[in-house]
Amino acid sequence: QILLKLEDNRLVETVGIPVDDRGTPRLTACVSSQVGCPLRCSFCATGKGGFARNLKGHEIVEQVLAIEESFKHRVTNVVFMGMGEPMLNLKAVLEAHQCLNKELKIGQRMMTISTVGVPNTISKLASHKLQSTLAVSLHAPNQRLRETIVPSAKAYPLEALMDDCKNYFLETGRRVSFEYTLLAGINDEKAHAEELAALLHACGGGYHVNLIPYNPVEGSEYKRPYRKAIQAFVDALESRKITVSVRQTRGLDANAACGQLRNEFQKNPLLESSPPSEPNQLLESSTPSEPSLVPA
């Protein structure tokens, strides 16, 4: 996990995740798209640190270069799942995506763009017909519960979000992945899994659910579910023919959820400000232990 200082002294995080996939080494870079995040999902450390500005396209690309320099290895995969909401900075995200693909030769299918859902943006992304995966941070199987976890969901009904996901698949041919952070006693019951399966089947099927057991954030009321509850949730989805994986969590003792490292160094929450007129550069980095990622 690397903390980067920008030219205007703002701090952002990026993460390198090395994986040995059946003898083939891969290095995934998890990049930030904003300094902080304005959406303030209730479980997320990034939102608690406040929001300052969007990142420039080159600031996103330079995070990948920083990972390569730190690990002395070429980045093979990129996920836009770090700090910020990529769809609120879509222009710069697309610029970075193009540069990573054309200049750094990272295949489009090796990149994933994450969103918690911003009205009228998934269709814009679909119009570019990228061959990258769209990962939607769902976190709840119904609108009422989702609004309590993701406040911005009030402006984007779940039915409309699912319709946009279906249209994204029809327009691009790329499967949508759904990120679901499991919060003990909140959204991790078998009934929630059953409702989630029904929601996905109603949307046409062919989807994948990536379960993320909650990585505790200081000051949060949420807790990590027990393994038994996680497995019961998986079993309920799989019995209803939903493809599911559980994200391996590392760094539970290292303040390593996205946003926690930045918050440790920046004690006061940021206030929103206008972007500076001068371009920014990535200046400094530090590398604590391995992280676990929570999606944007």
Beta strands, then each sheet from edge to edge (+ up, - down):
strand 1: 2-5
strand 2: 11-21
strand 3: 24-30
strand 4: 34-36
strand 5: 51-54
strand 6: 77-80
strand 7: 111-115
strand 8: 133-137
strand 9: 176-182
strand 10: 208-213
strand 11: 243-246
sheet 1: 1+ 2- 3+ 6+ 7+ 8+ 9+ 10+ 11+
sheet 2: 4+ 5-
end
